[in-house]
């Protein structure tokens, strides 16, 4: 494996940092998240048209760039540095892989080009606070009823008697960028109570019966919405092929091989690597701003950064951030390691953001200080995609580190 960045990747990083540096200062970020869209629409179009960020992971035949996950991770490291609010995570990281893996040729041809161009945005709606479970980040996504199931709960799908369409009804409480996305990918149960199966459906923003309400959240740079579906018309992602495979696997009691579960798990592996890089970017920037502050703030006639105790704390943070960066870069080339990398990056961000508040002294404890943007991101990401100990436990289970020991036979 060659972990060195190419000249093109270095140029993308430089250009992206230049653009974000002009448009994503702390004041600009705070102003953008309080708009109706929850992000700077002009900046999003600039990133889409100049750098092609939404199409990085989309094949060239659909108007994308056709890059590897490493390029997407590199881009998200830069957006993470400034906590730039944008539909990039919800659209390019979570929804595009699912449409690519499960969609029919017609669906891919219709949806991927506008997604690559940035004119269409998408959001993944998973019932309940179960996004990490659905993506198989913290456990097996075939176990339990994370998408609802039963006679009630989650989202239910009913096939129309004529026309071959579907109707959805139910509620999803937490959907990233769900208030502004033009397209929703909704995980729903079909087949009734006895033979329930989880499928993904496409719901357009103008669908009758769709109600979207933006929620008040801890981290405003990760806007979320409550989605209510009241007999909403929907299109099955993958249409007859996915449904036929799901039915066949249900009949053979092989639900763990469902194409929907496989696609969600594969998306989770890539998403964990990208999220790790994003968290590393945020942690590195929080550390850099703290170092800058302690070298300016004076106490007893000298900069507080010159005190040995402060130097030791900053050195520990630097080592932790660099270790997380190494893990994130490795996961970008090998997404199977994304879970461990995400755990290490989230822990580094949480620790660095907490120390940033401490080392900024009294001003750092004011809720309005910029350091709290990073603290909120750390807490919110661990709630959405963690917690850290479950990410590590799932990775350990997958590696067989805690397999039952063979029983000794008494002689």
N, C-alpha and C positions, 0 to 999 in steps of 0.2 A: 504494500500500500504506500503510495506517495502522498503524504499529507501536506506537501507544499502547495500554496495557492498559485494559480496561474496568473499571467499578466492581465488577462481579462477579468478575473475575479478581483484582483487588486484595484483595477480601474473602476469596477462596479462599486467596490467599497468606498473608494475615494469620492466618486461622484455622488453616491448616496449620502455620505457624511456631509458633503458640501451643501446639498439641497436641504437636508434635514436641519443642518446647523442654522440655516437662514429662516426656516419656517416652523421650527419646533422647539423654541425656547420655552421655559416653564410657563410664562404668561400666555404664549400662543397655544400651548397644550391645554391649559385650563380653559381658555376661551373656546377652543375647538370642541371639547367634550360637552360643552353646555349648549351647543347648537342642536337643532332638531335631528340632524344626521348623526351626531355624536363624533364626528371627525371633520377634518378640513377637506371638503369636496375638491377644491382646486388642487390641493397638494396630492390627493389621491389620483386625479387625472394626470398630473405631472409625472408621478411615479409610474403610472401605467404606460403613458405614451413615450416618455423619454427613456425609461429603464426597463419597461416591460415586466415589472415585478409580479403582477397577477398571473402572467403567463409563463413564469420561470419553469414551473413543473408541468406545463402543458406541451404536448407534442407539436412539432412544427406544422404538421398537416392540419392542425386545428387553429393555427395562427399564434401558437405559443413559441417559446424560446427553446424548449426541449432540453433543459438543463437537468442536472442531477440534484438530489436533495441537499447536497453540500452547498450549492449556490443559494438555495432558498434559506438555508440556515445562516449563511453569511449575511444575506440581506436582513434577516430578522434580528441578527446581532446588532446591526446598526439601528434598526427601528427601536429595539429594546433600549439602546443607550439613551435615547431621548424620550422613551415611553410614548412614541408616536401613536395616537389612536387612529386606526384604519381598519378596513374590512379584510386586510391581508390574511390574518390568521383564520378567520371564519370561512373566507372564500377559497383561498389558494391552498391552505394547509389541511382543512377539514373536509370541504365539500368537493373540490376538484378531483382528488383521488377516488372518491366514491363514485362520482359520475363516470370517470374513466374506467373504473373496474366493473361497474354493474350496468351502466347505461347501454342501451341498444345503439346501433350505428346511427340511427336517426336522431336519438337523443344527444349523443355526443356531437354530432354535426350541428345541431341546433344550439346547444348550450355552451360548449367549450370555446368557440370563437369569441362571443361577447364577454365571457368570463375572462379570457386572456387579454382582451382589450380594455378591461376595467369598466365597461359600460353596464355590465350585469354583476351584481354581487349576490352571494348566497350565504345561508346560515344553516347549521345542523341543529335540529330540534330533537332532543332526547328527553323523554319524560322523566321527571324527578331530578334530584341533584345527583345524576348518575353518569355524567359525561366521562369521567375517568374509568368507570366500569364498562361502559359501552365500548370505549376504545381499547379495552383490555390493558389499561395501564396499571391498575391496582389489583387485578384479579381476572379470572376467566370470564369472558363476556357471554359464555353460553350458560353460566350457572345463575340461577335466580331469575326473578322476573323484573329486571331493571327497566324494561320498557312498558311496564304496567301488567298486562295480562289479566286473566280471570274475567269475571263478569263486569268489572269496573276498574277504574284506575288507568293512568297513562292515556294513550290514544288508541282508539279502536277504529278499524277499517271495515267497511261493508261494501261488498261488490254490488254494483247496480244490476238490476234485473235485465235491463236493456242497454245496449251501447257499449258494454264491456268496461265502463269506467268504475271509479271507486268514490266512496264518501267517507270522510274522516270526522270523528267527533271525540272531544276530549280536551285536555289542557296540558301545556308544557310551561313550567314555572320559570326556568332559566335558559334563555337562548342567547348566545353571544351574537351581538349585532342583529338580533331578531326584529328590532323595531324598524330598521332601515333596509334590510336585505330585500332585493327584488325577487328572490327565489328561496323557498324553504325546502330543506330535505327533512322530512318528518319520519321518525321511526314509530311504527304503529303495529298493533296486533291485528291479525286477520284470522278467520277460520273459527270464530266462536270460542267458547270456554273449553270444550273437550279437546279440540285439535288446533290450539292456538299456535301461530307462528309469527315471527317478527319480520316485517318487510319495510323497505324505504319508499317513500312517496314524494313526488314533486308537487309543491303547492305554490301557485303564483301569488304575487302580492295583492292583486286585485280580485282574488277569488271571493265569491259571495260567502258570507258566514265566517270569514277570518277576522279575528279581533286581536290587535297587537297593542300592548301597553308597555311602555318603557318603565323599567324598575329603578328604584333608588338602590345603588350598590356601593360597596366599600371603595372599589377602585373605579373611578369614573372613566379611566382610559380603557376599560373593558366593559363597554355598555352591554346591558342585558335587557331582555324583554320577556313578558309573559305572553304566551301564544294561546289563544282560545279558538278551537275549531268546532264550529256549529254546523254540522252536516255540510262540510266543505268539499267541493269537487277536487279530486286529486288524480294524479297520473302515477302509476306504478313505475318505479325506476327499474328498468330492465324488462318491464312488461311480462309477457308470458314465460320467457326463459327462466327468470328468477323465481316466479311463482311455481313453475313446474318442478324446479330443483328443490325448492323448499317443501313442497308437498311430498315428493319422493323421499327426501331425507326424513321427513316427519313419519312417514309410513314405516320406514326401516329403523326408526328410533336413532337416527344419526344426526340429531340437530346440531351437534358440534361442528359438522361439516357444512353448515348452511353458508351459501355464498355471501349473505349479508354479514354474518358474524366474521367470516374470513376477511372481507373487505374492511370492516370496521377495525379489526385487529391490525391489519396491515397499515391502515391510515394512522392508527395510534402509534405504531413504531416510528413512522416518519415524523409525526407530530411531536413526539417526545423529544426527538433530536433537535427539531426546530425550536421548540419551546426552551430547551436547555440552552441553546445559543442565544436566544432572546434574553433569558434570565442572566446569562453571563454578561451580555452587553449592559444591562441595567446595573448589575453589581459593580462592574468596572467603572461605570460613570459615577455611581454613588461614591465609590472609593476615591476617584480622581477629584471630585468636588470637595470631599472631606480633607484630602491632603492639601488642596489649595487653601481651604479655610484655615487649617491649623498653622499654615505657614504665614498667614496674615494676622491672625488674632494674637495679641500680645497680653502677657500676664507677668507681673513682677519684672517688667522691663525687657522681656524676651518673648519670641514667638512660642506658643505652646507646643508647636510641632518639634521644638528642640528638646523637650523633656523626654527623658529615656522611657518613661512609662507610656507616653503617647506613641513614641517610635515603635515600641514592642507591639502595641495593639494594632498599629497600621501594618507592621510587617506580617503579623499573623493573618490579617485580612488579605494582604497581597498574595500570600501563599495559597490561601483558600480559593481566591478568585482565579488564580492561574491554574490550580489543579482542576477547578470546574471547567475552565476554558479548554484544557487538554482533553477532558472527558467529553465535552460537547463536540469538539472537532472530530474526535475519534468516532463518536456516534453519527456524525454527519456522513461519514464514509461507510459506517456499518450501523444502520438504524436498529439492528437487533440489540444494540447496547444502549438504546435511547432511554430506557427506564432508569438505569443506574445513573446515566449522565444527567437526566432531569432531576433526580433526587439530589445529586451533588450540587447542581446549579441552583435549585430552589433553596437549599440550605445556605449556600454562599450568599445569595441575595438577601435572605432573611437576616443573616448575621451581619452583613455589611450595612444594610439599611438601619438596623438597630444601633450599630456602633456609630453610624453617621449622625443619628439623632443625639446620641450621648456626647460625641466629640464636638458637636456644634454648641454644646452648653445650653444655657437658658433659651436662646433663640431657637434652638433645634426642637424644643418641646412645644413650641407654638404650632397649632394645627395647620396654620397657613404656610408654614415654611416648606420650601421645595423638597426637603429631605423626606417629608411625609408622602410625597408622590411615590417614592421608591418603597417606602414601608408598606403602603397600601397595595402596591403591585405584588410585593412578596407575600403578603397575607392572602390576597385574593387568589393568586395563582396556586397557592398550596391548597386552598379550599376547592378550587375547580379541578385541579389535575393531580392532587396528592391525596393524603399527606405524604411526607417524605418517608416515614417509616413503612407505609404500605407499599410505596413504590419499590423500596428495597426488599421488602418481604416477598413481593411478587417476583422480582428478578431472582431472588435466591431460590424460590420454589421452581422457577423455570430452569435454573441451572442444576437442580437436584442437590443443593448444598445440605439440605436438611432431610434427606431421604431416611426413612426408618432403618435403623441398624438391624442386621440379621440377628435373630434370637439364638443365643447359645444353647446348645443341647447338653443337658447334664449327662455325664458319663457314669 
